Amino acid sequence: MACQTAVQYGGWRPLGPANYGGKVYDLAVDPKNADEVYAAYGSSGEGGGGGISGGGLWRTRDGGRTWRPAIDRMRDVGVLCVKIHPAIAGYLAVGLRSSIYNQDRGVLLSRDGGETWRGIGPGDASLNIIDIALHPSDPNTLYAATHTGLYKTTDGGQTWKIVLAYQRDNRFWQSAPSLAMHPTDPDTLLLSVWTLGIMRTSDGGAHWTRVDEGWNREEPMSIAAWAPSDGNVVYAERVSPKRNPARGHIEMFTYRSADAGRTWTQTVTLDGYEQERYDISLAVDPTDANRVLIGNTAFLVSTDGLKSATAPPRPPHSDHLRTVFAPSNPKVVYNGNDGGVWKSLDAGLTWDRADAGVLTTHVFSFAVAPDSGNIYLSAADYGGIVYYPRSGWRNLDCGDEFKQFHVNPNAPGDAYVGGQLYRVGGASEPCARIDPAKDEHRHDHPPMAFDPHDAKTIYLGLEHVWKSTDRGRRWHKTGIDDAITKDHHVVTALAIAPGDGRMLYALTDFNPAIWVTRDGGKTWISGWTQGGSSNSALNSGALAVSPADANVVYWGRGSALYVSRDGGKTGNLISAFRQERVVNRIVIDSSRPSRLFVATDVGVLASEDAGASWSRPGGEFPRSLVVDLALVKQTLYAATDQGVWSMDLTGRAPCEPAAVTPVEPLALGSGGGSERFDVSVAVGCPWTAATGVDWAQFEMGTVSARLSVKSNPGAERRATLTIAGRRIELTQFGGADPIADGAPIRLRTARR
């Protein structure tokens, strides 16, 4: 890749979202300190593709109030599991995902609590380390469970051998193994894997016996968990073959062993609770072998050895990948799920989120409104979320997980979301389905385009290009040849010429090819074509037209970047662009048309000379999958698998000003209460929070500050909060609350 002369950009700053922590694959709690926790954050890429990274490994030492990355985010973020040695302080092992972008492979080991790391193998770059078991008295003995076999080392990773080999199913999580070690006999292990069922060894892996005889074997996806207080008691959870066509599996089997896993008795069947291997979990109370916490899509508690199970009064977020009791205090339990890290202080009955400030949300798509600065995004495995610059992140009633957001830059307030296309409504116009052809196939990111001169004219790419002149109330199909789309080939990208609303480009996945219309869709002409069959893995949504010349268009195809200077008739490969990064989005600066930004699977690249040379813009930015970009008023926004980031392009000092939400004056009732303020500032920039009074105090987090206000039996009182240089007025009423005696209230101006 040709490198350009260094250009001064601003610094990258994380924006959130703050109300959702992202998917957690694994958790580990220090055996002597219930407040020290390590969390492995994943991504939506369960397919095991080499370009997916994830949120990395994070650490808290104060029970979840503040978090820091435990592995340099610029080094390696594809972490699948994490284990803490039960007896050796500071001894950590993490299992890595196979990725073409990872600098390390196999298992990473730390002996200083995550301050430094070294790779110890196995050396096969194709291995995904799904689970790890550590020998409690021999630090040189480790087991690493992969998709194709269980590996063992007895010399600290210098050499490894396979002690149990098995075939891999072609699905990532369905064929993921689960490994459980006996609490007092480290030579006895249970390995659960799709292709073998549940296997048991009592001699460190030299010999194995299948022990799930009599179980239902139609869907042998299982996990097992030992009771720490009784080595004879083991529990297991298995997927039932019972299915609902719309929901998949809708039943889970459970089993109990009273002889250390040799024989089993079927216990409660969890009817109506479904999930495959991806997120089923079990945890046994360290002090009570009959108390089990069960996770799948839902969360359940059993107090009778899985004879029965019921939902707790206040469960954590859904889809449970790991539950871990704190060994030093079993009342403290942590749960890793699709909504982040959650914590219970009463052994699993009531739960609260415990990872505010962890920036690991996998953003599937986003769109930034140029008029308001609102950011609409779809978070993988969560749903629609919106950021209001004055009040912060909020859940969005319109939109869902794995959906594509768009904003019409010419119509303030018009946002759209699909899969099936909806117009995002406000208070006066509810969320409305406006999809023109619900039965047509579509790209994972269905593209849209907006006429720069007519705010009501919009385009949508499905199997055909559809056009509406009334914001989506009525549609008609434009004239791309049906021969192109007859076999359900789809339009993967649309781009309209900024200076000519009648000139529109479309990129299709057939061949693939560029199509162009110069009359608003009445007629389409086929241009550049690559030839060959469609490959969905290479189908990019990256297409951008130069604001200076409507005949200049850029597009991506896999890891290749192309340009046409003749209206799409021919295309030329931009050889200076590094041909190993998948192109996900292209943005052109309208004020400087030679400036390009490209979102790739490992960050953002920038060119100041129309693609002749490239560099990484800005300062600290994680090695992350960047799925989308937006450039609004000289601020570049990036949607990544580690949240939303922004960078100022005007040369402003990166540390100022910080963005603080909410910024409206705050009023609390006399009963007191708390409020969280989120802070967005460039990486490495310091900030503080202060109240100036003793009755209100801040607790500082990584990118947030939580305000706690004491009760006030006296007269009304006021304070000025200072957060990262921003001033916010606080009022607390005195005496009896007007709603109910002692009830805290929050009054905030309803501005977005």
C-alpha positions in Angstrom: 0.0 0.0 0.0 1.5 3.3 -1.0 1.8 5.6 2.0 0.9 9.3 1.8 2.7 12.1 3.6 1.4 12.4 7.2 -1.8 14.4 7.4 -3.0 16.0 10.7 -6.4 14.7 11.6 -8.1 15.0 15.0 -8.0 12.2 17.5 -10.6 9.4 17.6 -13.0 9.5 20.5 -15.5 6.8 21.5 -19.1 7.7 21.6 -20.8 4.6 22.9 -23.4 3.4 23.0 -23.4 3.6 26.8 -26.7 1.8 27.4 -25.5 -1.5 26.0 -22.3 -3.3 26.7 -22.1 -5.8 23.9 -21.9 -9.6 23.7 -19.8 -11.4 26.3 -18.3 -14.8 25.4 -16.7 -15.7 28.8 -16.0 -14.4 32.3 -13.5 -15.2 35.0 -13.5 -14.0 38.6 -10.4 -13.9 40.8 -10.6 -16.7 43.4 -9.7 -14.3 46.3 -11.3 -11.1 45.1 -14.9 -10.9 44.1 -14.4 -7.5 42.6 -11.7 -8.5 40.1 -13.3 -9.8 36.9 -12.1 -10.5 33.3 -14.6 -10.4 30.5 -14.1 -11.6 26.9 -16.2 -9.6 24.6 -17.1 -11.1 21.2 -18.8 -10.0 18.0 -21.7 -11.0 15.8 -19.4 -13.1 13.7 -20.4 -16.5 14.9 -19.6 -17.9 11.5 -16.0 -18.0 12.4 -14.8 -15.9 9.5 -11.3 -14.7 9.5 -12.2 -11.1 9.4 -14.1 -10.9 12.6 -12.3 -9.5 15.7 -14.5 -8.7 18.6 -14.4 -6.5 21.7 -11.3 -8.0 23.3 -10.5 -8.7 27.0 -11.5 -6.2 29.6 -10.8 -6.1 33.4 -12.4 -4.5 36.4 -11.0 -4.4 39.9 -13.8 -2.7 41.6 -16.7 -5.0 40.9 -17.7 -3.5 37.6 -17.7 0.2 38.3 -14.7 0.9 36.0 -13.2 -1.2 33.3 -10.0 -1.2 31.3 -8.8 -3.3 28.3 -6.6 -6.1 29.6 -5.0 -6.7 26.2 -3.9 -3.8 24.0 -6.7 -3.1 21.6 -4.2 -2.4 18.9 -2.7 -5.9 19.3 -5.3 -8.6 19.4 -9.0 -8.6 20.1 -10.3 -12.0 19.0 -10.7 -13.5 22.4 -13.1 -16.5 22.9 -12.4 -17.6 26.5 -10.6 -16.5 29.6 -9.5 -18.5 32.7 -7.9 -17.6 36.0 -5.7 -20.1 37.8 -7.4 -21.2 41.1 -4.2 -21.0 43.2 -1.6 -18.9 41.5 -2.1 -15.1 41.7 -2.0 -13.2 38.5 -2.0 -16.3 36.3 -4.4 -15.9 33.3 -5.0 -17.8 30.1 -7.1 -16.7 27.2 -8.1 -18.5 24.0 -7.9 -16.7 20.7 -10.0 -16.8 17.6 -8.5 -17.8 14.4 -8.2 -14.7 12.3 -6.1 -13.5 9.4 -5.6 -10.2 11.3 -4.6 -11.6 14.7 -0.9 -11.1 15.5 -1.1 -14.0 18.0 -2.4 -17.6 17.7 -3.8 -20.2 20.1 -3.4 -19.4 23.9 -2.1 -16.2 25.4 -0.7 -16.5 28.9 -0.1 -13.8 31.6 1.6 -14.2 35.0 1.0 -10.6 36.1 -2.7 -10.2 36.0 -2.9 -9.2 32.4 -0.2 -6.5 32.3 1.9 -8.5 29.9 1.1 -11.5 27.6 3.0 -14.1 25.6 1.7 -16.7 23.1 2.2 -20.3 24.0 0.5 -22.1 21.1 -0.7 -24.4 19.8 0.9 -23.1 16.7 -1.8 -24.0 14.1 -3.2 -20.7 12.9 -6.5 -22.3 12.0 -7.4 -23.2 15.5 -10.2 -21.5 17.5 -9.5 -21.9 21.2 -13.1 -22.2 22.6 -12.4 -23.4 26.1 -9.4 -23.9 28.5 -8.8 -25.9 31.7 -5.9 -25.1 34.0 -4.4 -27.8 36.3 -4.8 -26.5 39.9 -1.4 -27.6 41.2 0.8 -27.8 38.0 1.0 -24.4 36.2 2.6 -26.0 33.2 -0.3 -28.3 32.4 -3.2 -26.8 30.4 -5.9 -28.1 28.1 -7.2 -26.2 25.1 -10.5 -27.3 23.4 -10.8 -26.4 19.7 -13.2 -27.3 16.9 -11.1 -30.3 15.9 -9.6 -31.6 19.0 -8.6 -31.3 22.7 -4.9 -30.2 23.0 -2.8 -30.7 26.1 0.6 -29.3 27.2 2.6 -30.3 30.2 5.5 -28.0 29.7 3.9 -24.6 29.7 3.2 -24.5 26.0 6.5 -25.5 24.6 4.9 -28.6 23.1 1.3 -29.6 22.6 -0.4 -32.9 21.7 -3.9 -33.8 20.8 -5.4 -36.1 23.4 -8.9 -36.3 21.7 -9.5 -35.7 18.1 -13.0 -35.2 16.5 -14.5 -33.9 13.4 -15.8 -30.3 13.0 -19.3 -29.5 11.9 -19.3 -26.6 9.5 -21.1 -24.3 11.9 -19.0 -22.3 14.4 -20.9 -22.4 17.6 -22.9 -25.7 17.1 -19.6 -27.5 16.9 -17.9 -25.6 19.7 -16.7 -27.8 22.6 -17.3 -27.4 26.3 -14.7 -28.5 28.8 -15.2 -29.2 32.6 -12.5 -30.3 35.1 -13.3 -32.2 38.3 -12.9 -29.8 41.3 -10.4 -31.9 43.2 -9.1 -34.5 40.6 -7.6 -32.6 37.6 -7.1 -35.8 35.7 -10.8 -36.2 35.4 -12.5 -34.1 32.7 -15.7 -34.0 30.7 -15.6 -32.8 27.1 -18.9 -32.0 25.3 -18.8 -31.7 21.6 -21.3 -32.0 18.7 -19.7 -34.9 16.9 -18.9 -37.1 20.0 -21.5 -36.3 22.7 -20.1 -36.1 26.2 -16.7 -37.8 26.7 -15.1 -38.6 30.0 -11.4 -39.2 31.0 -10.0 -40.1 34.4 -6.3 -40.2 33.3 -5.6 -36.8 31.9 -6.8 -37.6 28.4 -5.0 -40.8 27.8 -8.3 -42.8 27.6 -11.9 -41.6 26.9 -15.4 -43.1 27.4 -18.6 -41.7 26.0 -21.0 -41.3 29.0 -24.2 -39.9 27.5 -25.8 -43.3 26.8 -29.5 -43.1 27.0 -29.6 -39.4 26.3 -31.4 -38.0 23.3 -28.8 -37.9 20.5 -30.6 -36.1 17.7 -29.0 -32.7 18.7 -26.0 -33.6 20.8 -25.0 -30.0 21.6 -24.3 -30.0 25.3 -22.4 -28.4 28.2 -21.5 -29.7 31.6 -20.7 -28.1 35.0 -19.3 -29.7 38.2 -20.4 -28.8 41.7 -17.4 -27.2 43.3 -18.4 -28.5 46.8 -19.1 -32.1 45.7 -17.0 -33.7 43.0 -19.5 -36.5 42.5 -22.2 -34.0 41.3 -22.2 -32.9 37.7 -25.0 -31.2 35.7 -25.5 -31.0 32.0 -27.8 -29.1 29.5 -28.5 -30.4 26.0 -30.4 -29.0 23.1 -33.7 -30.8 22.3 -34.6 -31.6 18.7 -38.1 -30.1 19.3 -38.4 -27.2 17.0 -40.7 -24.4 16.0 -40.3 -23.4 12.3 -40.2 -19.7 13.2 -38.0 -19.9 16.4 -35.8 -23.0 16.0 -35.2 -25.1 19.1 -37.9 -24.6 21.8 -36.9 -27.1 24.5 -33.8 -27.9 26.5 -33.0 -31.2 28.3 -31.1 -31.2 31.6 -29.3 -34.1 33.4 -27.6 -34.8 36.7 -24.8 -37.2 37.7 -24.1 -38.4 41.2 -21.0 -40.4 40.4 -18.7 -37.8 38.8 -20.1 -38.1 35.3 -20.1 -41.8 34.8 -23.9 -42.2 34.8 -26.7 -39.7 34.4 -30.3 -39.1 35.3 -32.5 -36.9 33.2 -33.9 -34.0 35.2 -36.2 -31.1 34.4 -37.1 -30.4 30.7 -37.1 -26.7 30.0 -40.1 -26.3 27.8 -40.3 -23.1 25.8 -36.7 -22.1 26.3 -34.6 -22.4 23.3 -31.1 -21.9 21.9 -28.3 -23.9 20.3 -24.8 -24.3 21.6 -24.0 -20.6 21.3 -25.6 -19.5 24.5 -26.3 -22.3 26.9 -24.7 -22.1 30.3 -24.6 -23.7 33.7 -23.1 -22.6 37.1 -23.3 -24.4 40.4 -23.2 -22.6 43.7 -19.8 -23.3 45.4 -21.4 -23.9 48.7 -24.6 -25.8 47.7 -24.4 -28.6 45.2 -28.2 -28.5 44.6 -28.3 -24.8 43.6 -27.8 -24.3 39.9 -28.1 -21.3 37.6 -29.2 -22.2 34.1 -28.9 -20.1 31.0 -30.1 -20.2 27.4 -32.2 -17.5 25.9 -33.8 -17.1 29.4 -32.2 -17.3 32.9 -33.5 -19.8 35.5 -32.7 -20.9 39.0 -32.9 -24.4 40.5 -32.6 -25.0 44.2 -33.3 -28.8 44.1 -30.6 -30.2 41.8 -32.5 -29.5 38.6 -35.7 -31.3 39.6 -37.3 -27.9 38.9 -36.3 -24.5 37.7 -37.9 -21.0 37.9 -37.2 -17.5 36.6 -35.7 -15.2 39.2 -37.6 -12.0 40.1 -35.3 -9.7 38.2 -33.2 -11.6 35.6 -30.3 -10.3 33.6 -30.5 -9.5 29.8 -31.2 -12.4 27.5 -29.0 -15.0 25.8 -26.6 -16.3 28.4 -23.1 -17.4 27.4 -21.4 -17.7 30.8 -22.4 -17.5 34.5 -19.7 -17.4 37.2 -19.9 -17.4 41.0 -17.2 -15.5 42.9 -15.3 -18.2 44.7 -14.6 -15.9 47.7 -18.2 -14.8 48.1 -20.8 -17.0 46.4 -23.5 -14.3 46.9 -21.7 -12.4 44.1 -22.4 -13.8 40.7 -21.6 -12.5 37.2 -23.4 -13.3 34.0 -22.1 -12.7 30.5 -24.8 -12.3 27.9 -25.8 -10.5 24.7 -26.3 -7.3 26.7 -22.9 -7.3 28.4 -21.8 -8.2 32.0 -24.5 -8.3 34.7 -24.0 -8.7 38.4 -26.0 -10.2 41.2 -25.4 -9.7 45.0 -27.9 -12.2 46.1 -26.7 -15.5 44.5 -28.6 -14.9 41.2 -32.0 -13.6 42.2 -31.8 -10.0 41.1 -29.4 -8.5 38.5 -28.0 -5.2 37.3 -25.8 -4.3 34.5 -22.1 -4.0 35.6 -20.1 -2.9 32.6 -21.1 0.7 31.9 -18.2 2.3 30.0 -17.1 -0.8 28.2 -16.9 0.1 24.5 -17.6 -3.2 22.8 -21.0 -2.9 21.2 -20.9 -4.6 17.8 -22.6 -2.1 15.6 -24.3 -3.7 12.6 -25.1 -0.4 10.9 -25.7 3.2 11.7 -26.7 6.6 10.2 -26.0 10.1 11.4 -28.6 12.9 10.9 -26.8 16.0 9.6 -29.4 18.4 11.0 -29.7 17.1 14.5 -26.6 15.0 15.1 -28.8 12.1 16.1 -27.1 8.7 15.6 -29.3 5.8 14.7 -27.8 2.3 15.0 -28.6 -1.3 15.0 -26.6 -3.3 17.5 -26.0 -6.9 16.8 -28.1 -9.0 19.2 -29.8 -6.1 20.8 -32.0 -3.8 18.7 -32.4 -0.2 17.6 -30.6 2.4 19.6 -30.5 6.2 19.1 -28.1 8.8 20.4 -29.4 12.3 21.1 -26.5 14.8 21.5 -28.2 16.5 24.6 -29.6 13.5 26.4 -27.4 10.5 25.3 -28.2 7.0 24.2 -31.7 5.6 24.3 -33.5 2.5 23.1 -35.4 3.0 19.9 -38.9 1.6 19.4 -38.4 1.3 15.7 -35.7 -1.0 14.4 -34.2 -4.2 15.5 -30.9 -6.1 15.6 -29.0 -6.8 12.4 -30.9 -4.2 10.4 -29.7 -1.3 8.2 -30.3 2.3 9.1 -30.4 5.2 6.7 -31.0 9.0 7.1 -32.3 11.3 4.4 -29.8 14.2 4.5 -32.3 16.4 2.8 -35.3 15.8 5.0 -34.8 16.6 8.7 -36.1 13.8 10.9 -36.5 11.2 8.1 -34.7 8.0 9.1 -35.3 4.5 7.7 -34.5 1.0 8.8 -34.6 -2.4 7.1 -34.5 -5.7 6.4 -38.2 -5.1 5.8 -38.2 -1.3 5.3 -39.6 1.0 8.0 -39.7 4.8 8.3 -38.6 5.7 11.8 -41.3 7.8 13.3 -41.4 10.5 16.0 -44.2 11.5 18.4 -46.4 12.7 15.6 -45.6 10.0 13.1 -45.3 6.4 14.4 -42.9 3.8 13.0 -44.4 2.8 9.7 -43.7 -0.2 7.5 -43.1 1.0 3.9 -41.4 -1.9 2.3 -42.4 -2.1 -1.4 -41.8 -5.8 -2.0 -41.6 -8.0 1.1 -41.0 -11.2 -0.9 -38.0 -9.9 -2.8 -34.6 -11.1 -1.7 -32.2 -8.4 -0.3 -28.7 -7.8 0.7 -27.8 -7.9 4.4 -27.4 -4.2 4.3 -30.3 -3.1 1.9 -29.1 0.1 0.2 -31.0 3.4 -0.1 -30.3 6.6 -2.0 -31.9 10.1 -1.6 -32.5 12.7 -4.3 -30.4 15.8 -3.3 -32.9 18.1 -4.9 -36.2 16.5 -3.9 -36.5 15.3 -0.3 -39.5 13.2 -1.0 -37.8 11.1 -3.7 -36.0 8.0 -2.3 -34.6 4.8 -3.8 -34.3 1.3 -2.3 -32.2 -1.6 -3.7 -33.7 -5.1 -3.4 -33.8 -7.5 -6.4 -34.7 -4.4 -8.3 -34.2 -0.7 -7.7 -37.5 0.7 -6.3 -38.4 4.4 -6.4 -40.8 6.5 -4.3 -41.6 10.2 -4.8 -43.6 10.5 -1.5 -41.2 9.3 1.2 -42.1 5.6 0.7 -45.9 5.7 0.7 -46.0 4.5 -2.9 -43.3 2.7 -4.9 -42.7 1.7 -8.5 -40.0 -0.7 -9.8 -37.4 0.9 -12.1 -36.0 -0.7 -15.1 -32.9 -2.8 -14.3 -33.2 -5.8 -16.6 -35.2 -8.7 -15.0 -32.7 -11.1 -16.4 -30.2 -9.8 -13.9 -32.4 -10.4 -10.9 -34.4 -13.5 -12.0 -32.4 -15.9 -9.8 -32.7 -13.6 -6.8 -29.6 -11.7 -7.3 -29.8 -8.4 -5.5 -28.6 -4.8 -5.5 -25.8 -4.5 -2.9 -25.2 -0.7 -3.2 -26.8 2.5 -4.5 -25.2 5.9 -4.8 -26.7 9.1 -6.3 -24.7 11.9 -7.9 -24.6 14.8 -5.3 -25.1 17.4 -8.1 -27.6 15.5 -10.2 -30.5 13.7 -8.6 -31.4 11.9 -11.8 -28.0 10.1 -12.1 -27.9 7.0 -9.9 -25.4 4.1 -9.7 -26.3 0.6 -8.6 -23.9 -2.3 -7.8 -25.4 -5.8 -8.2 -24.1 -9.1 -7.0 -24.6 -10.8 -10.4 -21.2 -11.1 -12.2 -21.0 -8.4 -10.3 -21.8 -5.3 -12.4 -22.2 -1.5 -12.2 -25.5 -0.1 -13.6 -26.2 3.5 -14.1 -29.3 5.6 -14.9 -29.3 9.3 -16.0 -33.0 9.8 -16.0 -34.1 9.0 -12.5 -34.5 5.2 -13.1 -36.5 5.2 -16.3 -33.6 3.5 -18.2 -30.5 1.7 -16.9 -27.3 0.9 -18.7 -24.9 -1.9 -17.8 -21.3 -0.7 -17.3 -18.3 -2.4 -15.7 -18.6 -6.0 -14.9 -16.2 -8.3 -13.2 -17.5 -11.6 -14.6 -17.8 -14.9 -12.9 -20.4 -16.1 -10.5 -21.7 -14.2 -7.5 -19.9 -14.7 -4.2 -21.8 -13.3 -1.2 -18.6 -13.0 0.8 -17.4 -10.4 -1.6 -20.6 -8.5 -2.0 -19.8 -5.0 -0.8 -22.1 -2.2 0.0 -19.4 0.3 -0.8 -20.2 2.7 -3.6 -19.6 6.5 -3.7 -19.9 9.2 -6.4 -17.5 12.1 -6.5 -19.2 15.4 -5.5 -17.0 17.2 -8.1 -17.7 14.9 -11.1 -20.8 12.7 -11.5 -18.8 10.4 -13.9 -16.3 9.5 -11.2 -17.5 6.7 -9.0 -15.7 4.4 -6.5 -16.8 0.9 -5.3 -15.5 -2.0 -3.4 -15.5 -5.7 -4.2 -14.1 -8.0 -1.5 -10.7 -6.5 -0.6 -10.4 -4.7 -4.0 -11.1 -1.0 -4.5 -12.1 0.3 -8.0 -12.7 3.7 -9.7 -14.4 4.6 -12.9 -13.9 8.0 -14.5 -16.4 7.5 -17.4 -19.7 7.1 -15.6 -19.2 3.4 -14.7 -18.5 2.1 -18.3 -15.1 0.9 -17.2 -13.4 0.3 -13.9 -9.8 0.4 -12.8 -8.3 -1.3 -9.8 -6.7 1.1 -7.4 -3.5 -0.7 -6.9 -2.2 1.5 -4.1 -5.0 0.3 -1.9 -3.8 -2.6 0.2 -5.5 -5.7 -1.2 -6.0 -7.6 2.1 -8.6 -5.5 3.8 -12.3 -6.1 3.0 -13.9 -2.9 1.8 -17.2 -2.2 3.7 -17.9 1.5 3.0 -16.5 4.5 1.1 -17.0 8.1 2.0 -15.9 11.2 -0.1 -15.4 14.6 1.6 -17.7 17.0 -0.3 -15.5 19.9 0.6 -12.3 18.1 -0.7 -13.3 15.5 -3.3 -9.8 14.1 -3.5 -10.1 13.0 0.2 -11.5 9.4 0.6 -12.2 7.4 3.7 -12.6 3.6 3.5 -14.1 1.3 6.2 -12.3 -2.1 6.3 -12.3 -5.2 8.4 -9.3 -3.8 10.4 -9.9 -0.1 10.7 -10.2 3.1 8.6 -8.0 4.1 5.8 -7.7 7.6 4.3 -6.4 9.1 1.1 -5.9 12.7 0.3 -5.0 12.2 -3.3 -8.0 10.3 -4.8 -6.6 6.9 -3.9 -2.9 7.3 -5.0 -1.7 6.8 -1.4 -3.2 5.8 1.9 -2.7 6.2 5.7 -4.5 5.5 8.9 -6.2 8.7 10.1 -6.3 9.9 13.7 -4.6 8.5 16.7 -5.6 5.6 18.9 -8.1 3.4 17.2 -8.7 -0.3 18.0 -8.0 -3.0 15.5 -11.7 -3.4 14.8 -14.1 -4.3 12.1 -15.5 -1.1 10.7 -18.8 -1.7 9.1 -19.9 1.8 8.2 -18.7 5.4 7.9 -20.4 8.8 7.8 -19.0 12.3 7.3 -21.2 15.1 8.7 -20.0 18.7 9.1 -16.3 17.7 9.1 -16.8 15.0 11.7 -16.0 11.5 10.6 -18.1 8.8 12.3 -17.1 5.1 12.3 -19.4 2.2 13.3 -17.3 -0.7 14.5 -17.5 -4.0 16.5 -16.3 -1.9 19.4 -18.9 0.8 19.3 -19.2 4.2 17.5 -16.2 6.5 17.2 -15.8 10.0 15.9 -12.9 12.2 14.7 -12.9 15.9 14.1 -11.3 16.9 10.7 -10.9 20.6 11.3 -7.7 20.4 13.2 -9.3 21.2 16.6 -7.3 20.0 19.6 -8.3 16.4 20.2 -8.9 16.7 23.9 -11.5 19.4 23.7 -14.3 19.9 23.8 -15.6 16.7 25.4 -19.1 15.5 24.7 -21.2 15.0 27.9 -24.7 13.5 28.1 -27.1 14.4 29.4 -26.4 18.2 29.6 -29.9 19.4 30.6 -30.4 20.8 34.2 -31.1 18.0 36.6 -33.7 18.1 39.4 -34.0 15.4 42.1 -36.5 14.9 44.9 -35.7 15.2 48.5 -35.2 11.4 48.8 -32.0 11.7 46.8 -31.0 9.5 43.9 -28.4 8.9 41.3 -27.7 9.8 37.6 -25.1 8.6 35.2 -23.3 11.0 32.9 -21.5 9.7 29.8 -18.3 11.3 28.6 -16.9 11.1 25.1 -13.3 12.3 24.7 -10.4 11.3 22.6 -8.4 8.3 23.8 -5.8 9.4 26.3 -7.3 12.7 27.2 -7.9 13.3 31.0 -11.1 14.6 32.4 -12.6 15.1 35.9 -16.0 15.5 37.5 -16.8 17.6 40.6 -19.8 18.8 42.5 -18.4 21.4 44.9 -20.7 20.2 47.7 -20.6 17.4 50.2 -24.3 16.2 49.7 -23.6 15.2 46.1 -20.6 13.1 45.0 -19.3 11.6 41.8 -18.0 8.1 41.3 -15.7 8.1 38.3 -15.8 5.4 35.6 -13.9 4.8 32.4 -16.1 7.0 30.2 -18.8 7.9 32.7 -19.4 9.4 36.1 -22.2 8.4 38.4 -23.7 11.1 40.6 -25.1 10.1 44.0 -27.2 12.6 45.9 -28.1 12.3 49.6 -31.6 12.8 51.0 -32.6 16.3 51.9 -34.9 16.9 54.8 -34.3 20.6 54.8 -34.8 23.4 52.3 -34.2 23.3 48.5 -30.5 23.3 47.6 -28.5 23.8 44.4 -25.1 23.0 43.0 -23.2 23.4 39.8 -21.7 20.1 38.5 -18.6 20.2 36.4 -18.0 17.3 34.1 -15.1 17.2 31.6 -15.3 21.0 31.5 -19.1 21.1 31.0 -21.3 22.9 33.7 -24.7 21.3 34.6 -27.1 22.8 37.1 -28.4 20.5 39.9 -31.5 21.3 42.0 -32.7 19.1 44.9 -36.0 19.7 46.5 -36.4 19.7 50.3 -38.8 18.2 52.8 -41.5 15.7 51.7 -41.5 14.8 48.0 -44.7 15.9 46.2 -45.2 12.4 44.8 -44.6 10.2 47.8 -42.7 10.6 51.0 -39.1 9.6 50.4 -39.6 8.8 46.7 -36.8 10.1 44.4 -37.9 11.9 41.3 -36.1 13.1 38.3 -37.3 16.1 36.2 -35.6 16.8 33.0 -36.4 19.1 30.1 -37.7 16.9 27.3 -35.2 18.1 24.7 -33.4 15.7 22.3 
